[in-house]
């Protein structure tokens, strides 16, 4: 793994905690406290994948996941230009 020349840090708890992060996505998650949201999304997708019983539902689930991934990629791209 290559070393990062300019490492990213997240300051939380009113300046009391400083955490290092490796990627812009991790920076956004920690800075805005999105981990609970990601945990809910993860459990929701796991529940939906357990319910797949036919090909039609599988295709609908695949489209939903692809849409969510595209939206997350847009947010990360936008944030990386700002940061």
C-alpha positions as CSV (number, residue, x, y, z in Angstrom):
1,X,0.0,0.0,0.0
2,X,1.4,3.4,-1.0
3,X,1.8,6.0,1.7
4,X,-0.5,9.1,1.5
5,X,1.4,12.3,1.0
6,X,-1.4,14.5,2.4
7,X,-3.4,12.3,4.8
8,X,-7.0,13.2,5.5
9,X,-8.2,13.8,9.0
10,X,-11.7,14.2,10.5
11,X,-12.2,16.3,13.6
12,X,-15.2,15.3,15.6
13,X,-16.7,15.9,19.1
14,X,-16.1,19.6,19.0
15,X,-12.4,19.2,18.3
16,X,-11.7,16.6,20.9
17,X,-11.3,13.6,18.5
18,X,-9.1,13.5,15.4
19,X,-9.3,10.4,13.2
20,X,-7.3,9.6,10.1
21,X,-9.2,8.5,7.0
22,X,-7.9,6.9,3.8
23,X,-10.5,7.9,1.2
24,X,-12.9,10.7,0.5
25,X,-15.9,8.4,1.0
26,X,-14.6,7.5,4.5
27,X,-14.1,11.2,5.2
28,X,-17.7,12.0,4.3
29,X,-19.1,9.1,6.3
30,X,-17.1,10.1,9.5
31,X,-17.5,13.9,9.1
32,X,-21.3,13.8,8.7
33,X,-22.0,10.8,11.0
34,X,-23.4,8.6,8.2
35,X,-22.4,5.2,9.6
36,X,-25.9,4.5,11.2
37,X,-27.5,5.3,7.8
38,X,-25.1,3.0,6.0
39,X,-25.8,0.2,8.6
40,X,-29.6,0.6,7.9
41,X,-29.0,0.5,4.1
42,X,-26.8,-2.6,4.5
43,X,-29.4,-4.4,6.6
44,X,-32.2,-3.3,4.2
45,X,-30.3,-4.6,1.1
46,X,-29.5,-7.9,3.0
47,X,-33.2,-8.3,3.8
48,X,-34.2,-7.7,0.2
49,X,-31.7,-10.1,-1.1
50,X,-33.0,-12.8,1.2
51,X,-36.5,-12.2,-0.3
52,X,-35.4,-12.9,-3.9
53,X,-37.7,-15.6,-5.2
54,X,-37.9,-15.0,-8.9
55,X,-35.9,-13.4,-11.7
56,X,-38.2,-10.4,-12.0
57,X,-37.6,-9.4,-8.4
58,X,-33.9,-10.0,-8.8
59,X,-33.8,-7.6,-11.8
60,X,-35.7,-4.9,-9.8
61,X,-33.4,-5.3,-6.9
62,X,-30.3,-5.1,-9.2
63,X,-31.7,-1.8,-10.7
64,X,-32.3,-0.4,-7.2
65,X,-28.8,-1.2,-6.0
66,X,-27.3,0.1,-9.3
67,X,-29.2,3.4,-8.8
68,X,-28.0,3.7,-5.2
69,X,-24.4,3.0,-6.2
70,X,-24.6,5.7,-9.0
71,X,-25.9,8.3,-6.5
72,X,-23.2,7.5,-4.1
73,X,-20.6,7.8,-6.8
74,X,-22.0,11.2,-7.7
75,X,-21.7,12.4,-4.1
76,X,-18.2,11.1,-3.8
77,X,-17.1,12.8,-7.1
78,X,-18.7,16.1,-6.0
79,X,-17.1,15.9,-2.6
80,X,-13.7,15.1,-3.9
81,X,-13.8,18.2,-6.1
82,X,-14.8,20.4,-3.1
83,X,-12.3,18.8,-0.6
